[in-house]
Amino acid sequence: MTKLPGFDRLLWLAKNEPTKLNALQKKLNKEVIDESSAASKPKLISLLSHLEKKLSLCKTPYQRYQIVSSMMYQKLSSLNNVLNHPNEFYQNKAKVLYFANNTPQTGTKKTR
């Protein structure tokens, strides 16, 4: 795994070479996702994509901080609720609705 540079080096990259800092961030994100379990990978990829889309709309570093901080708070709040009230979490079950097929079934299928 890539070693994270010190804070001063990261600050220097942010001020002088933001494209290199962005490349480092993408590389570290990819490494973390690659090392995660197979069950977690789709969720992490989706979360990263969602985060990148939100961050692309930001104009200042402070806005980026606010977005990341808000997302982390929401996830930690959800985790806190599950850990402190597990019975409520397990009682929530999805109701699956099936759509009725109004076309008569025949022996042939339509192809696209």
N, C-alpha and C positions, 0 to 999 in steps of 0.2 A: 504494500500500500504506500502511496506517495506520502512523504513526510510533509506536514504542514509547516510553512515558514513561520518565523516569529512575527509578533504583532507589528514591530517596526517595519519589517520587510513588506508585510501585507499593506500597511498604510502607504508605504512608498509606491508599491504597485498601483494602488487605488488612485494616487495622485498623478503618477507619471506614465504608467503603462496599464490602463484599465483593460485593454484587450487581453493582455497576458493574465491579469487577475481573473477575468471572465473565463479564459481557457482553463486555468487552474481549478476554478469552481466546477466547471463542467466535467473535468477529469476526475475530481474527487467524488462528485455525485455519481458518476458512472461506476467508479470502483465500489462505492458503498452498495449500490443496487446490484452489481455483479456478485458481491459477496453475501447478499441476503438470501434467505431461503426461497425456494421456488414459489411457495404460497404467497410470500410477501412482495415479490417482484412486480406483479401487475399493479398492486396498490401503490407502491412507491413510484413507479413510472407515471401513474395517473396523477399522484400528488405533485410530483416534480413538474409535470406538464402544466397543471393548474397554477402552480406557483410561478412558473416562468411567464405564463400569459398575464397574470396579475402584475408581475414586476415589470413587464414590458410597457405597461401604461404609466409607470411612475416617471416623474421628471427630476426628482431629487433623491439623494440618499436617505433623507429623513422619511420620505414616502415609502421607500422600499423597507425601511426598518419597521414602519407602522404596519405594513401588510404582513410581513413575516411574524412580527410580534402578535398581531391579532389572530393569525392562523394557528400559531403555537398555543395561544391562550384557549382558543376554541377546542383544540384537540385535547389539551390537558384537562379542561373542564369536562369534556365527555368521558375521559378516562376516570376522572375523579367520581363522576356520577355512577359509572359502572362498578368501580371498586367499593364505593360506600353504599350502594343500593343494588346489589347483584340480583335480588329477586325481581325487581322492577325490570331490569334488563332482560332477564330470561322470560318474563311474561309477555314481552312484546313479540308477537308473531305476525308475520305477513299473511294476508289473505290473498290467495291466488285466484284471480278472476279469469275465466276462460271465455274467449269470444266465440259466439255461435257462428257456425259456418252455414250460411243461407243457401249456398249453391248445392244442387242435388249431386250426390256422389255417383259417378258412373265408373265404368271399368277403365276409362282412359284418363290420362293426365295431360294437362296442357304444359307445353314446354315453352321456355322463353326464347 
